[in-house]
Amino acid sequence: MTLFKKIKCAIADRLVAMEIFQSALVRDDVVLNGHKISFLKSKTANKDQTFLMIHGFGGDGLNFVRYAKALGKDINCVIPDLLGHGLSGHPWDFRYSVDAHVELLIQLMDALNIRSFTVVGNSLGGHVALRIADKYPDRVKSMILFAPAGLKREVDHWDLERLKRGQHPLKVYDRGDFNKLMANVFIKPPFIPWPMKQVFAERAAANQPLLEKQWLDLPHGSDGNPEMEPSLPQMKMPTLIVWGDRDHLLPVGDAQIFAGLMPMGEVHVVENCGHLPMAERPRSMAILSRVFIDLHRPQVPETKELQTC
């Protein structure tokens, strides 16, 4: 690595650390089943109101940092990098199925001694969130899903014919691909200062071989990657389904399919927004999330005072 590249990476890492600090988060890690899981967590933990935030394919926990900041310090945020992403381990001898991610995340919450939580998921992270609610319904208080995956696809809406085996629609092989990716997932990309953008592009490109392996591990309907339609009617927890009306990766019409099958599903469509509403509109999505959680907060029955004669 050249001296210039070392300096550039150091500046980028310092800027990331500043954003994490300003969001009242700290980074930690734990070893689960022999694999390192890196995660961000709130400095002051209010475990009674915990949000487990799960990013999508090719992303990492940084996708939620500005959203977590906007939520406020009274929300306890747990924001992992999924295995194979970010600063978590990148094993090649691991099958990256939805169920495999679910079990590691449940182990993470056990390690943090957090029994119940609101699960927040985006894209693949939404599929993982739904599967957590399916397998561990007693642990999920509510869900907030930003453009979740998990529905059956009769005809794929991506043009996969132009991709080689293992390639995926979020592929990044160079800086130009990274710019195309940003334009694909955002309508108005959030500000990313120099040199963070360049370093993010280089790191994404370096991780592409493993992401191709992960893509081949994730076909819907295969073992460990269930399509969620049969399970949705049994999910009784309040669920907010948020979609950008200009999402280029997953069709906004899926929001109504989810809501139609989920007993307590509610839809909010965000105008002029892309695939990552919580990153593109962190403040407004935080407000929306808090209003939703407050509306569905369990009511504590009032106790009548004992009358004495």
SULFENMO-V438547 format. One record per residue. RES is the residue in three letters. PHI is phi in whole degrees, 0 to 359 (* if undefined). PSI is psi in whole degrees, 0 to 359 (999 if undefined). OMEGA is omega as a letter, one per 30 degrees, with the letter a starting at -180 (none if undefined). Layout:
res = (RES,RES)
phi = (PHI,PHI)
psi = (PSI,PSI)
omega = (OMEGA,OMEGA)
//
This chain:
res = (MET,THR,LEU,PHE,LYS,LYS,ILE,LYS,CYS,ALA,ILE,ALA,ASP,ARG,LEU,VAL,ALA,MET,GLU,ILE,PHE,GLN,SER,ALA,LEU,VAL,ARG,ASP,ASP,VAL,VAL,LEU,ASN,GLY,HIS,LYS,ILE,SER,PHE,LEU,LYS,SER,LYS,THR,ALA,ASN,LYS,ASP,GLN,THR,PHE,LEU,MET,ILE,HIS,GLY,PHE,GLY,GLY,ASP,GLY,LEU,ASN,PHE,VAL,ARG,TYR,ALA,LYS,ALA,LEU,GLY,LYS,ASP,ILE,ASN,CYS,VAL,ILE,PRO,ASP,LEU,LEU,GLY,HIS,GLY,LEU,SER,GLY,HIS,PRO,TRP,ASP,PHE,ARG,TYR,SER,VAL,ASP,ALA,HIS,VAL,GLU,LEU,LEU,ILE,GLN,LEU,MET,ASP,ALA,LEU,ASN,ILE,ARG,SER,PHE,THR,VAL,VAL,GLY,ASN,SER,LEU,GLY,GLY,HIS,VAL,ALA,LEU,ARG,ILE,ALA,ASP,LYS,TYR,PRO,ASP,ARG,VAL,LYS,SER,MET,ILE,LEU,PHE,ALA,PRO,ALA,GLY,LEU,LYS,ARG,GLU,VAL,ASP,HIS,TRP,ASP,LEU,GLU,ARG,LEU,LYS,ARG,GLY,GLN,HIS,PRO,LEU,LYS,VAL,TYR,ASP,ARG,GLY,ASP,PHE,ASN,LYS,LEU,MET,ALA,ASN,VAL,PHE,ILE,LYS,PRO,PRO,PHE,ILE,PRO,TRP,PRO,MET,LYS,GLN,VAL,PHE,ALA,GLU,ARG,ALA,ALA,ALA,ASN,GLN,PRO,LEU,LEU,GLU,LYS,GLN,TRP,LEU,ASP,LEU,PRO,HIS,GLY,SER,ASP,GLY,ASN,PRO,GLU,MET,GLU,PRO,SER,LEU,PRO,GLN,MET,LYS,MET,PRO,THR,LEU,ILE,VAL,TRP,GLY,ASP,ARG,ASP,HIS,LEU,LEU,PRO,VAL,GLY,ASP,ALA,GLN,ILE,PHE,ALA,GLY,LEU,MET,PRO,MET,GLY,GLU,VAL,HIS,VAL,VAL,GLU,ASN,CYS,GLY,HIS,LEU,PRO,MET,ALA,GLU,ARG,PRO,ARG,SER,MET,ALA,ILE,LEU,SER,ARG,VAL,PHE,ILE,ASP,LEU,HIS,ARG,PRO,GLN,VAL,PRO,GLU,THR,LYS,GLU,LEU,GLN,THR,CYS)
phi = (*,290,300,298,294,298,295,299,294,295,295,299,296,294,294,297,299,295,297,297,298,293,268,59,244,227,264,216,209,214,259,236,51,82,244,285,244,266,207,261,215,292,294,250,273,251,294,290,227,256,249,267,252,238,281,265,300,81,263,199,298,298,301,254,298,290,296,298,300,290,296,106,284,277,266,275,261,237,231,279,273,303,306,88,226,54,264,286,299,235,288,269,266,222,267,275,271,301,297,296,297,303,295,294,290,296,296,297,295,297,297,272,60,246,278,232,196,270,256,242,222,236,59,305,299,292,297,298,300,298,290,299,296,289,274,228,298,287,260,256,287,197,228,234,243,260,47,286,274,124,271,292,243,289,231,289,276,268,276,281,295,275,258,286,305,92,288,216,295,256,297,225,249,201,297,296,297,296,297,295,299,300,291,279,262,238,270,238,301,294,293,235,291,292,258,304,299,296,294,301,297,294,289,296,296,294,269,300,303,290,295,296,297,296,301,288,275,245,296,302,88,277,301,87,231,290,286,269,310,297,269,300,297,272,273,268,285,303,224,258,250,246,219,284,288,240,293,267,258,232,292,299,299,298,302,289,294,301,297,292,261,258,304,238,274,234,248,227,260,262,289,54,222,260,278,237,304,290,265,280,229,300,291,291,289,293,298,301,296,293,299,299,297,295,295,252,292,303,278,272,297,289,258,279,290,289,268,250,276)
psi = (130,161,319,318,322,316,317,316,321,319,316,315,323,320,320,315,323,317,319,315,316,340,9,37,157,154,141,172,160,151,121,124,36,4,134,128,116,142,156,146,156,144,319,107,120,87,344,339,77,136,119,117,127,118,175,181,129,355,199,181,340,339,338,359,313,326,316,319,316,335,327,160,349,352,127,111,133,116,89,154,119,150,136,3,156,227,4,172,155,60,146,337,48,137,113,67,165,313,325,318,319,311,322,322,322,320,323,313,325,317,329,1,42,112,311,153,164,131,130,125,147,128,239,321,330,320,316,318,315,321,326,314,328,314,331,60,332,349,347,112,318,169,144,115,119,105,62,147,180,352,155,142,107,317,123,135,354,148,81,348,332,358,141,164,129,338,160,164,346,23,140,111,347,181,326,319,323,319,321,321,314,319,335,326,343,149,314,95,140,154,127,111,154,141,21,318,315,316,319,318,316,320,324,318,321,332,0,318,317,324,326,319,318,320,320,342,353,21,131,138,353,173,124,356,63,144,140,348,314,334,339,319,340,356,103,352,148,134,124,123,115,133,138,136,350,35,123,352,318,133,135,335,339,334,317,331,313,309,325,336,344,126,326,36,134,142,138,119,129,122,141,48,152,216,343,72,324,338,327,325,62,319,312,326,327,317,313,317,317,319,316,312,318,321,330,16,132,134,129,120,140,142,132,138,140,131,135,146,999)
omega = (a,l,a,a,l,a,a,l,a,l,l,l,l,l,l,a,l,l,l,l,a,l,l,l,l,l,l,l,a,l,a,a,l,a,l,l,l,a,l,l,l,l,l,a,l,a,l,l,a,l,l,a,a,a,a,a,l,l,l,a,l,l,a,a,a,l,l,l,a,l,a,a,a,l,l,a,l,a,a,l,l,l,a,a,l,a,l,l,a,a,l,a,a,l,a,l,l,a,l,l,a,a,l,a,l,l,l,a,l,a,l,l,l,a,a,a,l,l,a,a,l,l,l,l,l,l,l,l,l,l,l,l,l,a,a,a,a,a,a,l,a,l,l,a,l,l,a,l,l,l,l,l,l,l,a,a,l,l,a,a,a,a,l,a,l,l,a,a,l,a,l,l,l,a,l,l,a,l,l,l,l,l,a,a,l,l,l,a,l,a,l,a,l,g,a,a,a,a,l,a,a,a,l,l,a,a,a,l,l,l,l,l,l,l,l,l,a,a,a,l,l,a,l,a,a,l,a,a,a,a,a,a,l,a,a,a,l,a,l,a,a,a,l,a,l,l,a,a,l,a,a,l,l,a,a,l,l,a,a,a,a,a,a,l,l,a,l,l,a,a,l,a,a,a,a,a,a,l,a,a,a,a,a,l,l,l,l,a,a,l,l,a,a,a,a,l,l,a,l,a,l,l,l,l,l,l,l,a,none)
//
